[in-house]
């Protein structure tokens, strides 16, 4: 069985986001870029499934320009067998991304597709669900536990009321949450080996997918600065201050 894992290049989660002075976007000059944390967890889970003898090959896929090859090579260094770059410079919306992934799914015929539940830049949490709909296969989202048995996957999902356990038939799309696992540390020998692993580049035109962006972000702005707090002597003063501010 093949496992297809989608990964995205994003600003590292430890970096403080800066908005450009003209409000046209996020300033990424000199900023550390990494694999989206949720996608890294998805890749770790795929590698563990392969190591348990339940899959033969793990393939990482990313959309973007040549800069995303850095994250694909990191995925290969973690242990993926090969990588696919869908080459595009366009700012893509989730549905277009899902259509491109679906073309790769049709080509590779994986038994399981793993994705992060969302990307930390757009926070859309839509691509996995859209891919499952296009593929007409089951989906399980927000997975904090995953086990495979034959042609069935048992998924523990994190929902508002707690935890929910479901079973889905394979092939399926599973999007993962933070508590599923902790990704492994990449060692220098693995980084060197990753340079010799195959990385295929496919254009959007070759896939027959057109970038359709119906949504356009017109302006970016940082959140307003928080006002400095005040110290109160007792509960009565707290209530009085809240009343003065019209909060109670």
N, C-alpha and C positions, 0 to 999 in steps of 0.2 A: 504494500500500500504506500502511496505517496501522500505526504502532508504538505500542503501549500500554506505558507505563512506570509501575510502582508505586513510590511514594515514601512514606516514613514520617517523622513528626516525632519526633525523639529529642533527648536532651540532647547538646549539642555535644561532640565527642570530645576537645576541649581542656579541658573543664570537669572538675574533681575532683568525683566523685560523693559526695554526702552522704546518709546514711540518717537518717530522722526519729528523734527521740529515743524515740518509743514503738515503733519497729520496724515501723510500719505501711506503710512504703513509702519511695520516694526523695523527698528534699526538692527540689522544683523551683521554689520561690519565688525570683524574681529571677535564675533560671538561664537562660543563653543556650540556645535551642533551634535546631536546624538540621535539614537533610535528612540522613537516614542516609547516611553516606559511601559505602557500596556502591551505594545507590540513585542517588546523584549521579553515580557513574561510569556506571551503566546509562543515565541520561538523556543524559549526554555522548555515549555511543556511539550512541544513537538519533539525536541531532542530527547527528552525523557521517555516519550512513547517509543521512539526509535530504539533507544538503548534497552528498553524492556522487550525488544523483539517483536513489537506490534506494528512496525512500519519499516520500510526498506530505504526510503529516501525523504529528505526534508529539503524543500525548495523555498527560498526567500524571494519575494517579489516587491519591487518598489516603483513608484511613478515619480519622474522628475528628470532634471538634467544630469549631466555627468557628476555633479557634486554629490548626488545621492549614492554613487558608487562607494563612497566612504562608509556609509552605513551598511550597504550590502556586504562589503568586505568584512565589516565587524560581525555581521550575521554569519558569514562563512567561517570566521575565526572562532565564533562560539561553537560551531560544529555543523552548520548546514552544509549539504552536499554540493549544491549549486545555487546560482542566483540569476534572476531575470530583472533587467531594468527596462521599464516601459518609458521610452525617451519622450519627454515633453517639457516645454518651458511654460506652458499655460498654467494659470491658477485654476485648478479644477474643483468642481463641486462633487459631493458624494455620489450622485447618480452616474456621472461620467466615469468616476473612478471605479464604481461597481461594474459598469459595462466593460471597461478595460480588463478588470480582473476576471470577468466572466469569459472573455475570449481566451485568457490564459488557462482557465479551468477547463474549457472545452478542448484545448490542445493537450493539457497534461493529464486530465482525467484523475484528479486526486481522490482519495478516499475520505479526506478530511481537510477542511480549510479552517485555519486558526487566525484570528485577528484580535488586536486590542479592542476593548469595548468602545474606545474613543481616542482621538488624538488630542494632546494637551494644547494644541494651538487653536483649532477650530471648535473642539468640544461638540461636534455634531452628533456622534454616536448613531450614524445612519448607514455607513457603507456595508457593514456585515449583513444587516437586515435586507438591504436592497439587493445585494449579491444573492442571498438565499432566494429572494423572490424571482430574480432573473433566471436562476439555476433551477427553480422549482424543486428545491430540496429543503429538508427540515433545518431549523436554526435553534440555537440555544444561546442566549445572551447573558452577560454579566456572570460568567462562570467562576466560582471559587473552588470548585472541585471537578475533576474530569477523570473518568475511567472508561476503558474500552473492553468490550467482550464480544468477540465475533463481529457481527455486522451492526452492533448496537453501541451507542455511547451513553453513559450515565453522567448527567451533569448536575452539580449542585449550584443553584443560582442564588445570588444575593438580591432579595426583593425588599420592599418597604416593610413588610410584616415579619421578615426574618430570612430563613433559608427555605428554598424550594428545590426538590429533587425531581428531575424529569429524565425520561429516556427518549432518545431520538435514533432513527435508523440512519445508517451511513450509506452513501456520502452525506455530509451535513456541514453547516457553517457554525462555528462556535466562536463567540467573542468573549474575551477573558477579563477578569477583574484583578485588582492588585493582590488579593490574598491567595491566589492560586499557587504561587511558588515564589522563590527568590532566584533571579537569574544568576548564572555562574559568572565567575571572574575570568576574563580573557587573558591568557598568558602569551608572552612574547613568541614562543615557538608556534603557537596556534595562529598568531598574526602572520608569521612568515609562511606557514603552510597555506593560509587563505589566499595568498597571492597567486598560487598555482591552481586554485579551484576555478571551474568554468563560471564566467559571468556573461550571459547573453544580453544583447541590447536589441530591443524591438521598438520600432516607432509606432505611434498611435495610428498613423496612416496604414501601416502594414496590418494592424489589427482591425482596420475598418471602423474605428471609433472616432467620432467628431466631438471636439470639446464644445459643449453647449453650456454656457454660463448665464443662467437667467437671473442670478443673484450677484449684485455688485456692491462691494463695501465702498462707500463714498468718503468716509472719514474715520480716523482712529484718534483716540484721546485717552490719556492715562486717567485712572480713577481719581476723584477729588481727594485732596489731602485731608486726613482726619484732624478734627479739632483737638487741641490739648485738653485732657481730662482735668477735673477738679476734685479736690478732697473735701468730703463732708464730715461733720462731727458726729452726726447721729441720723437715725431714720427720718426724723421730722424734717431735718434740713434737706435730706435727699428728696422727700416728697414735695417740699416747697420748691426746690430747684426744678423738678420735673414739671410742676405746674407752671412755673414761670416760662418754661420752654414749650408749653402746650403739648406735652407728651402724656399727660394724664388729665 
